[in-house]
């Protein structure tokens, strides 16, 4: 099953501020998350195991997202790039 990936408004703005190489890496990681969203680490924020985090770019970036199994979506809410 493939999940639909959606960027929240804040994450979309963060994405557009990234260097091109980081944008490519985010897209590649988002494709992986669409296939295997549960492979990412739980963010341990409260009791919601649907809040997850995924590392990308050889550890230089972090994507925060929420998995919704009901509508089969991954909503990216935050992107951090340190590279």
C-alpha positions in Angstrom: 0.0 0.0 0.0 1.3 3.4 -0.9 0.5 6.4 1.3 -0.2 9.9 -0.1 2.4 12.5 1.0 1.2 16.0 1.9 3.3 18.9 2.9 1.7 21.2 5.5 1.9 25.0 4.8 4.9 25.4 7.2 6.8 22.4 5.7 6.1 23.6 2.2 7.7 27.0 3.1 10.6 25.2 4.7 11.1 23.0 1.7 11.3 26.0 -0.7 14.0 27.6 1.5 16.2 24.5 1.3 19.2 24.3 -1.0 18.4 22.3 -4.2 20.4 19.2 -3.0 18.4 19.1 0.2 15.1 19.5 -1.7 16.1 16.4 -3.8 16.9 14.5 -0.6 13.6 15.4 1.0 11.7 14.2 -2.1 13.6 10.9 -2.1 12.9 10.4 1.6 9.2 11.3 1.1 9.0 8.6 -1.6 10.4 6.1 0.9 7.9 7.2 3.5 5.0 6.8 1.1 6.0 3.1 0.8 7.0 2.5 4.4 5.8 5.2 6.8 6.1 3.0 9.8 9.8 2.4 9.2 10.6 5.8 10.6 11.2 6.5 14.3 8.4 7.4 16.6 8.9 10.9 17.9 7.6 10.0 21.4 5.6 13.2 21.6 2.8 12.2 24.0 0.9 9.0 23.3 0.4 9.5 19.6 2.5 6.8 17.9 1.4 8.3 14.5 3.8 11.2 15.1 7.1 10.2 13.5 10.5 11.5 12.5 12.7 10.4 9.6 16.4 11.2 9.1 17.5 12.1 5.5 20.7 13.3 3.8 23.1 11.1 5.7 21.9 12.5 9.1 22.0 16.2 8.0 18.2 16.5 7.9 15.1 15.6 9.9 11.5 15.3 8.7 8.7 15.4 11.2 5.4 13.9 10.0 2.1 12.3 11.0 0.8 9.1 9.6 -2.9 8.7 9.1 -3.9 5.1 8.4 -7.5 6.0 7.9 -6.9 8.0 4.7 -3.5 6.5 4.0 -1.6 9.8 4.2 1.7 11.0 5.5 1.5 14.7 6.4 5.0 16.3 6.6 4.8 19.1 9.2 8.5 20.1 9.7 11.8 19.9 7.9 15.1 20.7 9.5 18.4 20.8 7.5 21.7 21.4 9.1 23.9 20.8 6.0 
